[in-house]
Amino acid sequence: LRTGNAHALAISLDEQVDLTMNEKPTVTYSRQQAEWVLHHFFSRIHPKEYQTRKHGQSETNHTRFVSGDLQSGDGLYKVTMFFIKRNTTYLLRELRFDKQP
């Protein structure tokens, strides 16, 4: 996230990914579509720095979450990520970007 490298982020994506950007409706994309959408989003906002604020996991449903702040040329975004366990690996299943006032 810090560098805005959608290709590097796509390695961690699940086969289907829910993306929510700026309070618009959530859209489910394939991994390849999500990479393309993220590439264009990052090229528009110019990410500069990311800092994790919270993280946790649930052993009962094998999920993890991470939230943090993404500073960009377009302002500050709260980022929320939800991961799901696939075999022995956690993959990114949902990603939200909420621009902060």
C-alpha positions in Angstrom: 0.0 0.0 0.0 2.8 2.4 0.9 4.1 2.5 -2.7 0.8 2.0 -4.5 2.1 -1.1 -6.3 -1.2 -2.9 -7.3 0.7 -5.8 -8.8 2.5 -6.5 -5.5 -0.8 -6.2 -3.6 -2.5 -8.5 -6.1 -0.3 -11.4 -5.0 -2.2 -11.4 -1.7 -5.7 -11.1 -3.2 -8.3 -13.9 -3.1 -9.8 -15.1 -6.3 -12.8 -12.8 -5.7 -12.3 -9.4 -3.9 -14.8 -6.9 -2.6 -13.6 -3.3 -3.1 -15.2 -0.3 -1.6 -13.8 3.1 -2.4 -14.9 6.5 -1.0 -18.3 5.3 0.2 -19.4 4.1 -3.2 -21.2 0.7 -3.3 -19.0 -2.3 -2.8 -18.1 -4.2 -6.0 -16.9 -7.7 -6.2 -14.0 -8.2 -8.7 -11.9 -11.1 -9.9 -8.2 -10.9 -8.8 -7.2 -9.5 -12.2 -10.0 -6.9 -12.3 -9.2 -5.8 -8.8 -5.5 -5.4 -9.7 -6.5 -3.1 -12.6 -9.0 -1.1 -10.5 -6.3 -0.7 -7.7 -3.7 0.4 -10.3 -5.9 3.1 -11.6 -7.0 4.2 -8.1 -3.3 4.4 -6.9 -2.3 6.3 -10.0 -5.0 8.9 -9.2 -4.3 9.4 -5.5 -0.5 8.9 -5.4 0.1 6.9 -2.2 3.0 8.2 0.0 2.8 6.4 3.3 0.8 3.7 5.1 0.7 3.0 8.8 -1.2 0.1 10.4 -3.4 1.2 13.3 -5.2 -2.0 14.4 -5.1 -5.7 13.6 -6.7 -8.9 14.9 -8.0 -12.3 14.0 -10.8 -14.7 14.7 -9.9 -18.3 15.3 -13.5 -19.4 14.9 -14.0 -18.4 11.3 -10.3 -18.2 10.3 -10.3 -14.5 9.4 -8.0 -11.6 10.0 -8.4 -7.8 9.7 -6.0 -4.9 9.4 -6.8 -1.2 9.4 -4.6 1.7 9.0 -4.0 5.1 7.4 -2.9 5.7 3.9 -1.4 9.2 3.3 -1.6 10.2 -0.4 -1.3 13.2 -2.7 -5.1 13.2 -2.6 -5.3 13.3 1.2 -5.7 10.7 4.0 -7.6 7.5 3.6 -8.7 5.0 6.2 -7.9 1.5 4.9 -9.6 -1.6 6.1 -8.6 -5.1 5.0 -10.2 -8.4 5.7 -8.3 -11.7 5.1 -9.7 -15.2 4.8 -7.7 -18.4 5.3 -7.3 -20.5 2.2 -5.4 -23.8 3.0 -2.4 -22.4 5.0 -2.4 -18.9 3.6 -4.4 -15.8 4.4 -5.7 -14.0 1.3 -7.2 -10.5 1.1 -10.9 -10.9 0.5 -12.2 -7.3 1.2 -10.5 -4.0 0.9 -12.0 -0.6 1.8 -10.7 2.9 1.2 -12.5 5.7 3.0 -11.3 9.3 2.4 -11.0 11.2 5.6 -12.2 14.8 5.9 
